[in-house]
Amino acid sequence: MGFSMAPTSPAAADTAPSTLCSGFAACSQGTFTTHGYQNHFSTSYWTMYPGDNCTNYVAYVESTVYGVPTPSFDLGDGGLWAAAAAQNGVPVSQIPTVGSVAVWDGGNSGIPGEGHVAVVEAVGPQDSYIVISQQHMADDPDGYDWTIIYPSAAKNQWEQWPNDFIQFSPNAGVSGPQPLTSAALAFNTNVVLRVEPLPFANDKFVLTNQVSRVVTPGVVTALAGGGSQGRYKITLDGSSLQGEYVLRVSVSGATVRVLHQGGPYTDDEPSIRFTGPAANPSPAIVTVTITRGVPTPTTTTTSTTSTTTTTLAS
């Protein structure tokens, strides 16, 4: 039942990052939580297959956090949960609440045929967004992440608004985890910039998300992350240098990913995003490799008009 993140479409390329944290380590810090699932990874809940399984994770959270007893009926694969719950008197609707179970039908927007389930961790004002925690995500460390999803498909990177929400527990949305505010979705993460070759090690760089931050290589720097703040473009500090060199990046650490490696031209800036807080003594490492280059070539199109004379037979 594993599945990979669907390729980003051109229309979604400029959307804000959807993943707020990924992996048990990153999602155990700040405002995030794994609910301790990594410590119960091999235990089955609600007769689900244990381990890296979306249904077992949701069953674990519903039973341990919200006190939901094991259902007396068979839920089946994730995509079948809503129908099974509704047939057995459990409230199912299109209205999200904190602690409810989000359900995706099989085959929708990158979801496998068996469907998928996740736990709703936060709900925005007027249902303007939901934040979910979920297991069995092939591209994430430990198969685990927290993701923000909007009703508008254009604002999401790939995972779309669920088909249904199940409210197994009357405590969901009341005594469970409280909705996160926009500020709570943010976090600070530590990063160290490394530069190759060494002659550039004394140059400074600008990392830009909504604001620009000058970063000195080799120095641990705290940067804002979470939601739309976690995506950064990287440039040399100094406009006179930016047109002469190509920057390419590589990263090390569970909380940072390359969005665009950079190049092949000097105006093709690399970009990265942070998926969770990284603290000392293990900050995320971003390595910038610099080579001399040229801007994107300008293409000139010449239009040639030809005149053809046709003689009609009399």
Secondary structure as UniProt FT lines:
FT   HELIX           10..12
FT   TURN            13..14
FT   STRAND          19..22
FT   TURN            24..25
FT   HELIX           26..28
FT   TURN            30..31
FT   TURN            35..36
FT   HELIX           37..40
FT   TURN            41..42
FT   TURN            46..47
FT   HELIX           54..64
FT   HELIX           78..80
FT   HELIX           81..87
FT   TURN            88..89
FT   STRAND          92..93
FT   TURN            98..99
FT   STRAND          101..104
FT   TURN            106..107
FT   TURN            109..110
FT   TURN            113..114
FT   STRAND          116..123
FT   HELIX           125..127
FT   STRAND          130..135
FT   TURN            138..139
FT   HELIX           141..143
FT   STRAND          144..149
FT   HELIX           153..155
FT   STRAND          164..166
FT   TURN            170..175
FT   HELIX           182..185
FT   STRAND          187..196
FT   HELIX           198..200
FT   TURN            201..202
FT   STRAND          205..208
FT   STRAND          212..215
FT   TURN            217..218
FT   STRAND          221..225
FT   HELIX           227..230
FT   STRAND          231..236
FT   HELIX           239..242
FT   TURN            243..244
FT   STRAND          245..252
FT   TURN            254..255
FT   STRAND          256..260
FT   TURN            266..267
FT   STRAND          271..274
FT   TURN            280..281
FT   STRAND          284..292
//
